């Protein structure tokens, strides 16, 4: 008998396999945890863009969550694309009902090509219903700006935005630096309700093969939390995982290709991340 | 730059992660190919059964297939749960349109608990539209009985049923022996249009952890065909993969638990399969 931690992703489906529940399932598999899923919306998507979004009904989302809740023992879970306020409300209800802990909330809002993956009225539901349940929230800079209602131009802004985000009730926030293109480093800034703070810094990787980066990072974080790692350890491994996935490129498709989910296991030295305290 | 073969699964989603596109994506990842997917129906499912089925529209299926066709280079693909005649017709149309080769058709019809995963009128569409495009068709014994319209009680019946199935136009068929419980072996019988035939035999594994066995086997077969293996080599590896997955049990959930998709890479000696010619 094999002991394996069980995890859940509540998110959209990416037909192209680089993002969404597909990226999550691949990442979970690579990191040795058992992945289950609740699909909120199916997208017709490839490396060039999102060509169609087909949301599931709230009933279908509830059905999937209840099937998981009735039979699986989750050690951690993540949310990705939740699409609308009703699905967010149902998701939050399910998480509370089953008492699931180690919730990673990744705020999937807008695709690289500009497609809206989270409807406007859903932002309040995300803030008011889901973030109070989160162990950690993982916005990139544009998402952190939207959630905090302020621009982030420097380290002081980033700290202030993180503090504003903590007011929603999330236990911790990590503002990812992958959109700060002028930097020589990709710096992720972490802040916890208890004041704990650090930066994870890695060399900037110049690549167009970035499809699903956010999904993959948050899935790796979920897998590591499921295994009982501390938040700092889990974030460190997740950043090493995505560094390796970005470094060892696959070049699939004509647009922004997927990251390489297998790279971390095969080339762990590609994940170079420094903790700055 | 990493060269990796791209594959597609057109199938249902299993929230429980042991079958459907989730089993396929896990298997593809373990065998080193890049998985994409087209979801035909979302199920609310766990190890105890199927609690809800939410089919996608034909338009959504077409949208996903076209997103894949426009951007990915497929080396092989598989179909699983296609649910109804309209989705089968759209799937066949897409496969012809994009000229996809190495098609593995797994006839997902009825779940272990009895839930209908293929509507009755869909059998004719499967037979008339999809099987003529297949490189290999992978029914278990009850499915082979349904497709051939005859009972299979012994080796002579099995050969006759395979011949009847070849009349649909599929290039080859493998009738899997996993439902012949009286046997000391799990015997898969292969027959090709050109007369090539063999049996793959492995020790019977007594286990209740069989959820997604068929999906996993056909996904492994698809991955190996994508890598350029011959049909005999690909079937041999696929059977070793599922033998390992059944041998090294996870014990997840209260019902028929999922197979262990990671076992073949970690414990390859668990997959013992003999070729009988």
Interface residues (C-beta under 8 A of the other chain):
Chain A: X1 X2 X4 X6 X13 X15 X16 X17 X21 X22 X25 X26 X29 X30 X32 X34 X35 X36 X37 X38 X39 X42 X44 X45 X46 X47 X48 X51 X52 X54 X56 X57 X60 X63 X64 X66 X67 X68 X70 X71 X72 X248 X249 X250 X251 X252 X253 X254 X255 X258 X260 X261 X262
Chain B: X1 X2 X4 X6 X13 X15 X16 X17 X21 X22 X25 X26 X29 X30 X32 X34 X35 X36 X37 X38 X39 X42 X44 X45 X46 X47 X48 X51 X52 X54 X56 X57 X60 X63 X64 X66 X67 X68 X70 X71 X72 X248 X249 X250 X251 X252 X253 X254 X255 X258 X260 X261 X262
